[in-house]
Amino acid sequence: MYEKYLPVDPYFYELIEKGKKSLLPSHIHYFTPENRLKEYHGMIRGTLTNKIHEEFLLFASGEKIRLDRIIAFDGKPGPAFDEYDSYALACLDCTGGMD
């Protein structure tokens, strides 16, 4: 289950629009609702908003990915990049048994 939706930087919408207009498949890395890392490759159709104001990236295949859970969009950092960076470096915060 996803956490509360977080607003997305307006700059990210520009990246989505460029990806849509390029007519080339986009490559997305993101967190699933279960907080697992996944990736998707496909043609962007646009964005959509549900009843509770969560926004999703919509692909031509019908696949939907929540915008605030995108880690990277065509190699550029997405809204969840900082969360991923913290997640990826979590082990560096511990002492690893070296008290």
N, C-alpha and C positions, 0 to 999 in steps of 0.2 A: 504494500500500500504506500502510495506517495505521501510525503509530508506536505505541509501547507505550501501552496504555490508562492514563489518569490518573483517579484517584478524583474523583467528582463531589460537590459540596457538597450536604448533605441538603436544604437550602432549595430546590434545583432540583427535587427530587422533588415538593415541594409545588406548585410551579408546574405541573408535568406533571399532577398529580392535578386541579388546578383546571381546566386546559385540557380534560381528559378529561370532567369532570363538567359543563362548560359546554354541551356538545352543539353547540358552534360550531367551525368549522374554525380551526385554529391556523396561524400563519405562522412558518416557521423559516428562519433563515439559518445556513449551516453550511459546513465544509470537507469536500470529498470525499476519498477515499483518495489521490487524486493532488494534494491540497492546493489544489484550485480552489474558488472561492467559488460556492455555489449557494443556491437557496432552494426551499422546498416549502410548499405550502398544502394542508391536509387535516385530516380528522377523526382524532383520536388514539384508538387502541385501548388502548394501555398501553405497558409496557416489557417487554423480554425480555433474558435473559442467555445468552450462548453458552458453549461448553465451556471456553474460555480466559478466562472471567469478564469479557468485554467486555459492556457494557450498551447497548441500542439502544432508541430511541423507535420504536414500531410504530404505523403508520397503518392506517386501515380499508382502504386500497387495497393493503396489503401492503408498502408502502415502509418501509424501515428506515434510521434515521440514528443513528450512534453518538453517545451522549450527550456524551462529552468533546470532540466536534468541533462542537458547536452553539455558534454565535456569539451568536445572539439568538433568543428564544422569545417570540413575541407582543410584540415590542418591548422585552423585558427582557433584560439581559445574560445570556448563557449561559456554560457552563464554558470555552469557547474565546474569550471576548470579549477577554481581555488579550492573547492571541496575535494576534488580528485587529487590535487597536489598535496593537500594535508593527508588524505587517505594513503597516497603512495609513499609518503615520507614518515608515516606513523612509527615505523620501527626505529627510525633514527632518533626519536625522542626518548627511547628507553635506554637503559644501561646494558641490556642484554646479559645480565648476570655479572656485570663488572662493577659491583658496588664499591 
